[in-house]
Amino acid sequence: MYELPALFDTAAARRIDARAAQLSADEGEALMQRAGQAAWQCVLQRWPQARRIVVLCGPGNNGGDGYVLALLARQSGRQVSVLHLPDTAPRTPLAQRACTRYLAAGGHVEVTADCLRQADLIVDALYGMGLTRAPEMVDAALIEAVNHVPAPVLALDVPSGVEADTGNVPGAAIRADCVLQFIVPHRGLYTGAALDYSDERLLDGLDVSPAALEGVAPAAWHWDAARLAAQLPRRRPDTHKGRSGHVLCIGGDHGSGGAVMLAAEAALRSGAGLASVATRGAHVAPLLARCPEAMPHVVDDVQGVLPLLARADVIALGPGLGQGEWARGLYAAALASGKPLVVDADALNLLAASPQPLPQAVLTPHPGEAARLLATDTASVQRDRFAAAQALASRYSAVVVLKGAGTVVAAPEQVPRLIAAGNPGMAVGGMGDLLTGVIAALRAQGLPGFDAASSGALLHALAGDAAALDGERGLLPRDLLPHLRVLANP
């Protein structure tokens, strides 16, 4: 079992399944046997003491995988119950044959949920990737019954009720301790609400021929810690601060100085050679006391920021900026500079109020900001985070980092990247300001916008995971700063 860097949507997964079945020369019979065997091996590895196993089998081939597992479990001496509701008997030829073999070996089928109470393990083989709507009333009742049983749950391919394409959960859904995906991983399981419905996600390729995947494009790339080494090479021995880039952080209106301070310090800890700060005068002394390496400048109007813009390589725009007259003037000057931008926080709200293309920019919205940028609502963004990120990239001609659980990085005409790191402890004010500084620093060090955004989001998330080893609750943005330095030197 292993993970691939490529993630697929359901249309691609179905094409690959069909090709694999054709290549097997037995209409997919061997694939179903392999899937059931892989699931049974997963059970043996994780729950070897489980004696009473309940397998929920749906009407399709996912249910057929469940019947194969049930037969193997029964042959090993386990007490096995297959549960399917009256209207979910096998409907595909493969599932029907798997069910017939299970029954012929003495297996039996339950049609009520009473057997769940005694289960040591529950296997979810109800719907797999086929369900794209909320489960109907009877199915939803069964799912809720499973979720109230203390036994662990193994889901085959996709937890029932979770949309494999988007990660959306429109109704009741199985909460799985482990999901075993088959052949290719589903992009929806790695972002948004889906993350609440699976603690662990595994993949078994079922020994499918590589020919089955030829010419099928991934729907997203899975970015994990292994990516950083390729993106952040060792520095040359003769490097000087000028080669590492000059970041100008603009923000910190009255009462919001902490945000721009976090952005500046994050930029330095992520490798920027210089970090200047354009802010209100009240914030200069606190910033110098906190981070004397940063270079603060009192900026009271647009004229004060123009020479700073001229010297900067990259502009981090928005942390603590506000939306008043001062903010609007600095925002307009930054956009007019033509310099690469990282746009966050209040700068995103100003952009939403007056949309325009920003081809030199990286936008870093959370779902609420993304909704304003798209003139929609947060729920719509969260229903399909991939579509929302791509829509933002298209509308603003920019790189987009859609923050949240399973951060999605998108850009025009690019396959999106999904950040495989981060934790709930990072849901605290100031984390986004830190991310702005990180991305700006990598952009200043020469990474193209899409790579700077992807690597910056990954570096930030990995630092959050390292800091959370001491506990997620109470995690603060400044706790990430020492980890940024370590992780930025892979």
C-alpha positions as CSV (number, residue, x, y, z in Angstrom):
1,M,0.0,0.0,0.0
2,Y,1.4,3.4,-1.0
3,E,0.5,6.9,-2.0
4,L,0.9,8.5,-5.4
5,P,1.7,12.1,-6.0
6,A,-1.1,12.2,-8.5
7,L,-4.8,12.6,-7.5
8,F,-7.7,11.9,-9.8
9,D,-11.3,12.9,-10.2
10,T,-14.1,10.4,-10.6
11,A,-14.3,10.6,-14.4
12,A,-10.6,9.7,-14.7
13,A,-10.9,7.0,-12.0
14,R,-13.7,5.4,-13.9
15,R,-11.8,5.5,-17.2
16,I,-8.8,3.8,-15.5
17,D,-11.1,1.2,-13.9
18,A,-12.6,0.4,-17.3
19,R,-9.2,0.1,-18.9
20,A,-7.9,-2.1,-16.1
21,A,-10.9,-4.4,-16.5
22,Q,-10.3,-4.7,-20.2
23,L,-6.7,-5.4,-19.7
24,S,-7.5,-8.2,-17.2
25,A,-9.3,-10.2,-19.9
26,D,-11.9,-11.4,-17.4
27,E,-14.2,-8.4,-17.2
28,G,-12.6,-7.2,-14.0
29,E,-13.2,-10.4,-12.0
30,A,-9.5,-10.6,-11.0
31,L,-9.5,-6.9,-10.0
32,M,-12.4,-7.4,-7.6
33,Q,-10.7,-10.4,-6.1
34,R,-7.5,-8.3,-5.6
35,A,-9.5,-5.5,-4.1
36,G,-11.2,-7.8,-1.6
37,Q,-7.9,-9.5,-0.8
38,A,-6.2,-6.1,-0.3
39,A,-9.0,-5.0,2.0
40,W,-8.7,-8.3,4.0
41,Q,-4.9,-7.7,4.4
42,C,-5.7,-4.3,5.7
43,V,-8.0,-5.8,8.3
44,L,-5.4,-8.3,9.3
45,Q,-2.7,-5.6,9.7
46,R,-4.8,-3.1,11.7
47,W,-7.4,-5.1,13.5
48,P,-6.0,-8.6,13.8
49,Q,-8.0,-9.3,17.0
50,A,-11.4,-8.5,15.3
51,R,-13.5,-11.6,15.5
52,R,-17.0,-10.3,14.6
53,I,-17.0,-8.4,11.4
54,V,-19.9,-6.7,9.8
55,V,-19.6,-5.8,6.1
56,L,-22.0,-3.2,4.6
57,C,-22.5,-4.1,0.9
58,G,-24.1,-1.8,-1.6
59,P,-25.5,-2.7,-5.0
60,G,-22.5,-1.9,-7.1
61,N,-19.0,-3.2,-7.5
62,N,-17.9,-1.5,-4.3
63,G,-20.4,-3.9,-2.6
64,G,-18.8,-6.7,-4.6
65,D,-15.4,-5.9,-3.1
66,G,-17.2,-6.2,0.3
67,Y,-18.5,-9.7,-0.5
68,V,-15.1,-10.9,-1.5
69,L,-13.7,-9.6,1.8
70,A,-16.6,-11.2,3.7
71,L,-15.9,-14.5,2.2
72,L,-12.2,-14.3,3.0
73,A,-12.9,-13.3,6.6
74,R,-15.4,-16.2,7.0
75,Q,-12.8,-18.7,5.6
76,S,-10.4,-17.5,8.2
77,G,-12.8,-18.4,11.0
78,R,-14.2,-14.9,11.7
79,Q,-17.9,-14.4,12.5
80,V,-19.1,-12.4,9.5
81,S,-22.4,-10.7,8.8
82,V,-23.1,-9.0,5.5
83,L,-25.6,-6.2,5.8
84,H,-27.5,-4.8,2.9
85,L,-30.8,-3.0,2.9
86,P,-33.8,-4.6,1.1
87,D,-33.4,-2.4,-2.0
88,T,-29.6,-2.7,-2.2
89,A,-29.1,-6.2,-3.4
90,P,-26.3,-6.7,-5.9
91,R,-27.1,-5.2,-9.3
92,T,-23.8,-5.4,-11.4
93,P,-22.7,-8.8,-12.8
94,L,-19.5,-8.7,-10.8
95,A,-21.2,-7.9,-7.5
96,Q,-23.8,-10.6,-8.2
97,R,-21.2,-13.3,-8.7
98,A,-19.3,-12.2,-5.6
99,C,-22.5,-12.4,-3.6
100,T,-23.3,-15.8,-5.0
101,R,-19.9,-17.2,-4.0
102,Y,-20.3,-15.8,-0.5
103,L,-23.7,-17.3,-0.1
104,A,-22.6,-20.7,-1.6
105,A,-19.9,-20.9,1.1
106,G,-22.5,-20.7,3.8
107,G,-22.5,-16.9,4.3
108,H,-25.6,-15.1,5.2
109,V,-27.1,-11.6,4.7
110,E,-28.7,-9.4,7.3
111,V,-31.3,-6.7,6.4
112,T,-31.5,-4.9,9.7
113,A,-28.8,-3.0,11.6
114,D,-29.1,-5.1,14.8
115,C,-25.9,-6.9,14.0
116,L,-23.9,-3.7,14.3
117,R,-24.1,-3.7,18.1
118,Q,-21.8,-6.7,18.5
119,A,-19.3,-5.8,15.8
120,D,-15.6,-5.6,16.5
121,L,-15.1,-4.1,13.0
122,I,-17.4,-2.6,10.4
123,V,-16.4,-2.5,6.7
124,D,-18.1,0.1,4.6
125,A,-18.6,-1.2,1.0
126,L,-21.9,0.7,0.4
127,Y,-21.3,3.2,-2.4
128,G,-17.6,3.9,-3.1
129,M,-17.1,6.8,-5.5
130,G,-20.5,6.4,-7.1
131,L,-22.6,8.6,-4.8
132,T,-22.8,12.3,-5.7
133,R,-25.9,13.2,-3.6
134,A,-27.0,13.0,0.0
135,P,-28.0,9.4,1.0
136,E,-31.7,8.8,1.1
137,M,-33.6,8.4,4.4
138,V,-33.1,4.7,4.9
139,D,-29.4,4.7,3.9
140,A,-28.8,7.8,6.0
141,A,-30.3,6.0,9.0
142,L,-28.0,3.1,8.5
143,I,-25.0,5.5,8.2
144,E,-25.9,7.2,11.4
145,A,-26.3,3.9,13.2
146,V,-22.8,3.0,12.1
147,N,-21.4,6.3,13.4
148,H,-22.9,5.6,16.8
149,V,-21.3,2.2,17.2
150,P,-17.9,2.2,19.0
151,A,-16.4,-0.4,16.6
152,P,-13.7,0.9,14.1
153,V,-14.7,1.4,10.5
154,L,-12.7,0.5,7.3
155,A,-14.1,2.2,4.2
156,L,-13.4,0.7,0.8
157,D,-12.4,3.3,-1.8
158,V,-14.5,6.2,-0.3
159,P,-16.5,6.7,2.9
160,S,-20.1,6.4,1.9
161,G,-21.7,9.8,1.7
162,V,-18.5,11.6,0.9
163,E,-18.2,12.9,-2.7
164,A,-14.9,11.5,-4.1
165,D,-14.6,14.4,-6.6
166,T,-14.9,17.4,-4.3
167,G,-14.7,16.2,-0.7
168,N,-18.2,17.6,-0.1
169,V,-20.5,15.9,2.4
170,P,-24.0,16.8,1.4
171,G,-25.7,14.6,4.1
172,A,-25.0,11.7,6.3
173,A,-21.6,10.0,5.8
174,I,-19.6,7.2,7.3
175,R,-16.8,8.3,9.7
176,A,-14.0,5.9,8.9
177,D,-10.9,5.1,10.9
178,C,-9.2,4.1,7.7
179,V,-10.0,4.4,4.0
180,L,-8.4,2.0,1.5
181,Q,-8.5,3.4,-2.0
182,F,-8.1,1.2,-5.0
183,I,-5.9,1.8,-8.1
184,V,-5.8,5.6,-7.9
185,P,-6.4,8.0,-5.0
186,H,-9.4,10.3,-5.1
187,R,-8.7,14.0,-4.9
188,G,-11.8,14.9,-2.8
189,L,-10.6,12.8,0.1
190,Y,-7.7,15.2,0.8
191,T,-9.5,18.5,1.3
192,G,-12.5,20.2,3.0
193,A,-15.2,18.3,4.9
194,A,-13.9,14.9,3.7
195,L,-11.0,15.2,6.1
196,D,-13.4,14.9,9.0
197,Y,-14.6,11.5,7.7
198,S,-11.3,9.6,7.4
199,D,-8.5,9.4,9.9
200,E,-6.1,7.6,7.6
201,R,-6.1,7.3,3.8
202,L,-4.3,4.4,2.1
203,L,-3.9,3.2,-1.5
204,D,-3.5,-0.2,-3.1
205,G,-2.8,-0.1,-6.8
206,L,-4.1,-3.7,-7.3
207,D,-1.1,-4.5,-9.6
208,V,-2.9,-2.7,-12.4
209,S,-0.8,-2.4,-15.6
210,P,0.6,1.1,-16.1
211,A,-1.1,1.0,-19.5
212,A,-4.4,1.6,-17.7
213,L,-3.2,5.0,-16.6
214,E,-1.6,6.1,-19.9
215,G,-2.9,9.4,-21.2
216,V,-5.2,10.0,-18.2
217,A,-4.3,13.4,-16.6
218,P,-4.4,13.8,-12.9
219,A,-6.9,16.3,-11.4
220,A,-4.5,17.5,-8.7
221,W,-1.0,16.9,-7.4
222,H,-0.4,15.8,-3.8
223,W,2.3,18.0,-2.3
224,D,4.0,16.6,0.8
225,A,7.3,17.2,2.6
226,A,9.3,15.4,-0.1
227,R,8.6,18.3,-2.4
228,L,10.5,20.9,-0.4
229,A,14.0,19.6,-1.1
230,A,13.5,20.0,-4.8
231,Q,12.0,23.4,-4.5
232,L,14.5,24.8,-2.0
233,P,18.0,23.8,-3.0
234,R,21.1,24.6,-1.0
235,R,22.4,28.2,-1.4
236,R,25.6,28.9,-3.3
237,P,28.7,29.6,-1.1
238,D,29.0,33.2,-2.5
239,T,25.4,34.1,-1.9
240,H,24.7,37.6,-0.5
241,K,21.5,39.2,0.8
242,G,20.7,40.8,-2.5
243,R,20.4,37.4,-4.1
244,S,17.9,36.3,-1.5
245,G,15.5,39.0,-2.3
246,H,13.9,42.1,-0.7
247,V,10.4,41.8,0.6
248,L,8.3,44.8,1.4
249,C,5.4,44.2,3.8
250,I,2.7,46.8,3.6
251,G,0.1,46.9,6.4
252,G,-0.5,47.5,10.0
253,D,-3.0,50.3,10.2
254,H,-3.8,51.7,13.7
255,G,-4.4,48.8,16.1
256,S,-3.3,46.1,13.6
257,G,0.5,46.2,13.8
258,G,0.9,42.6,14.9
259,A,-0.2,41.2,11.5
260,V,2.5,43.0,9.5
261,M,5.1,42.2,12.1
262,L,4.3,38.5,11.7
263,A,4.5,38.7,7.9
264,A,7.9,40.4,8.1
265,E,9.5,38.0,10.6
266,A,8.1,35.0,8.6
267,A,9.7,36.4,5.4
268,L,13.1,36.6,7.2
269,R,12.8,33.2,8.7
270,S,11.9,31.7,5.3
271,G,15.1,33.1,3.7
272,A,14.4,36.6,2.4
273,G,17.6,38.6,2.4
274,L,15.9,41.8,3.4
275,A,12.5,42.7,4.8
276,S,11.2,46.2,4.9
277,V,7.9,47.2,6.5
278,A,5.6,50.1,5.5
279,T,3.4,50.8,8.5
280,R,2.1,53.4,10.9
281,G,4.5,55.2,13.2
282,A,3.1,53.6,16.4
283,H,4.3,50.2,15.2
284,V,7.9,51.0,14.5
285,A,9.3,50.7,18.1
286,P,7.4,47.4,18.9
287,L,8.6,45.9,15.6
288,L,12.2,46.8,16.2
289,A,12.0,45.4,19.7
290,R,10.5,42.2,18.4
291,C,12.6,41.8,15.2
292,P,15.5,44.2,14.9
293,E,16.4,42.6,11.5
294,A,13.3,44.0,9.9
295,M,13.5,47.6,8.5
296,P,10.3,49.5,9.5
297,H,9.3,52.8,7.8
298,V,6.7,55.2,8.9
299,V,4.3,55.7,5.9
300,D,1.6,58.2,6.4
301,D,0.6,58.6,2.7
302,V,1.2,57.2,-0.8
303,Q,4.2,59.4,-1.3
304,G,5.9,57.8,1.6
305,V,5.6,54.3,0.1
306,L,6.8,55.0,-3.4
307,P,10.6,54.8,-2.8
308,L,10.1,51.6,-0.8
309,L,8.1,50.0,-3.7
310,A,11.0,50.9,-6.0
311,R,13.5,49.1,-4.0
312,A,11.5,46.0,-3.2
313,D,11.5,42.7,-5.2
314,V,8.2,41.4,-3.9
315,I,5.4,43.1,-2.0
316,A,3.4,41.4,0.8
317,L,0.2,43.4,0.8
318,G,-2.6,43.2,3.3
319,P,-1.8,42.1,6.8
320,G,-3.5,44.5,9.1
321,L,-3.9,47.0,6.2
322,G,-7.5,48.0,6.9
323,Q,-9.9,49.3,4.3
324,G,-9.8,53.0,5.0
325,E,-8.3,55.9,3.0
326,W,-4.8,55.1,4.1
327,A,-5.2,51.5,3.1
328,R,-6.8,52.2,-0.3
329,G,-3.9,54.6,-1.2
330,L,-1.2,52.1,-0.4
331,Y,-3.1,49.3,-2.1
332,A,-3.4,51.3,-5.3
333,A,0.3,52.2,-5.3
334,A,1.3,48.6,-4.7
335,L,-0.8,47.4,-7.6
336,A,0.5,50.1,-9.9
337,S,4.1,49.3,-9.1
338,G,4.1,46.2,-11.4
339,K,6.0,44.2,-8.8
340,P,5.2,40.6,-7.8
341,L,2.5,40.7,-5.1
342,V,1.3,38.4,-2.3
343,V,-2.2,39.7,-1.6
344,D,-3.9,38.8,1.7
345,A,-6.4,39.9,4.3
346,D,-7.8,43.4,3.8
347,A,-6.1,43.7,0.4
348,L,-8.3,40.8,-0.8
349,N,-11.4,42.7,0.4
350,L,-10.3,45.8,-1.5
351,L,-9.8,43.6,-4.6
352,A,-13.3,42.0,-4.1
353,A,-14.8,45.5,-4.0
354,S,-13.1,46.4,-7.4
355,P,-12.1,43.2,-9.2
356,Q,-9.3,43.3,-11.7
357,P,-6.7,40.9,-13.2
358,L,-3.5,40.6,-11.2
359,P,-1.2,38.4,-13.3
360,Q,1.8,39.1,-11.0
361,A,0.0,38.2,-7.8
362,V,-0.5,35.3,-5.5
363,L,-3.9,35.6,-3.7
364,T,-4.2,33.8,-0.4
365,P,-7.9,33.8,0.6
366,H,-9.6,31.8,3.3
367,P,-13.0,30.5,2.2
368,G,-14.9,33.6,3.4
369,E,-12.6,35.9,1.4
370,A,-12.8,33.6,-1.6
371,A,-16.6,33.9,-1.4
372,R,-16.4,37.6,-1.6
373,L,-13.9,37.5,-4.4
374,L,-16.3,35.3,-6.4
375,A,-19.5,37.1,-5.3
376,T,-20.9,34.0,-3.8
377,D,-21.2,32.4,-0.3
378,T,-18.7,30.4,1.8
379,A,-20.8,27.2,1.6
380,S,-20.6,27.3,-2.2
381,V,-16.8,27.6,-2.0
382,Q,-16.5,24.7,0.4
383,R,-18.8,22.5,-1.6
384,D,-16.1,22.3,-4.3
385,R,-12.8,23.8,-3.2
386,F,-11.0,22.8,-6.4
387,A,-13.6,24.5,-8.6
388,A,-13.5,27.6,-6.4
389,A,-9.7,27.8,-6.5
390,Q,-9.7,27.4,-10.3
391,A,-12.5,30.0,-10.7
392,L,-10.5,32.5,-8.7
393,A,-7.3,31.8,-10.7
394,S,-9.3,32.4,-13.9
395,R,-11.2,35.5,-12.8
396,Y,-8.1,37.3,-11.5
397,S,-5.4,35.7,-13.8
398,A,-3.5,35.0,-10.6
399,V,-2.0,32.2,-8.5
400,V,-4.5,31.3,-5.8
401,V,-3.9,29.7,-2.4
402,L,-7.3,28.6,-1.1
403,K,-6.6,28.2,2.6
404,G,-8.3,25.7,5.0
405,A,-8.2,22.0,5.6
406,G,-6.5,20.6,2.6
407,T,-5.2,23.8,1.1
408,V,-5.6,24.0,-2.7
409,V,-3.1,26.0,-4.8
410,A,-4.4,26.9,-8.3
411,A,-3.1,28.9,-11.3
412,P,-4.4,29.5,-14.8
413,E,-3.8,26.5,-17.1
414,Q,-2.1,24.5,-14.3
415,V,-3.1,21.3,-12.5
416,P,-3.9,22.3,-9.0
417,R,-1.7,21.3,-6.1
418,L,-3.1,20.0,-2.8
419,I,-1.0,20.6,0.4
420,A,-0.8,17.4,2.4
421,A,0.1,19.0,5.7
422,G,-1.4,21.3,8.4
423,N,-3.6,20.8,11.4
424,P,-6.6,22.3,13.2
425,G,-4.4,24.1,15.7
426,M,-3.5,26.5,12.9
427,A,-7.1,27.9,12.9
428,V,-6.1,31.0,14.8
429,G,-5.7,34.7,13.9
430,G,-2.3,35.6,12.5
431,M,-1.6,32.3,10.7
432,G,-2.5,33.8,7.3
433,D,-0.2,36.8,7.9
434,L,2.6,34.3,8.5
435,L,1.8,32.5,5.3
436,T,1.9,35.8,3.4
437,G,5.4,36.4,4.5
438,V,6.6,32.9,3.7
439,I,5.3,33.0,0.2
440,A,6.7,36.5,-0.4
441,A,10.1,35.3,0.8
442,L,10.2,32.3,-1.6
443,R,9.0,34.5,-4.5
444,A,11.8,37.0,-3.7
445,Q,14.3,34.1,-3.7
446,G,13.5,33.4,-7.3
447,L,10.7,30.8,-7.3
448,P,8.0,31.4,-9.9
449,G,4.6,32.4,-8.5
450,F,3.0,29.0,-8.7
451,D,6.0,27.3,-7.1
452,A,6.4,30.0,-4.5
453,A,2.8,29.7,-3.5
454,S,2.8,25.9,-3.4
455,S,6.1,25.6,-1.5
456,G,5.2,28.4,0.8
457,A,1.9,26.9,1.7
458,L,3.6,23.5,2.3
459,L,6.5,25.0,4.3
460,H,4.0,26.9,6.5
461,A,1.8,23.8,7.0
462,L,4.7,21.6,7.9
463,A,6.0,24.2,10.4
464,G,2.5,24.2,11.9
465,D,2.6,20.4,12.2
466,A,6.0,20.6,13.9
467,A,4.9,23.2,16.3
468,A,1.7,21.2,17.1
469,L,3.7,18.3,18.4
470,D,3.4,20.1,21.8
471,G,-0.4,20.3,21.3
472,E,-2.8,21.9,18.8
473,R,-4.9,23.8,21.2
474,G,-3.3,27.1,22.1
475,L,-0.9,27.0,19.1
476,L,0.1,30.6,18.1
477,P,1.6,31.8,14.8
478,R,4.9,32.8,16.4
479,D,5.3,29.2,17.5
480,L,5.9,28.3,13.9
481,L,8.8,30.8,13.3
482,P,11.7,28.6,14.6
483,H,10.4,25.6,12.6
484,L,10.2,27.7,9.4
485,R,14.0,28.2,9.5
486,V,14.6,24.5,10.1
487,L,12.2,23.3,7.4
488,A,13.4,25.9,4.9
489,N,16.8,24.1,4.9
490,P,15.8,20.5,3.8
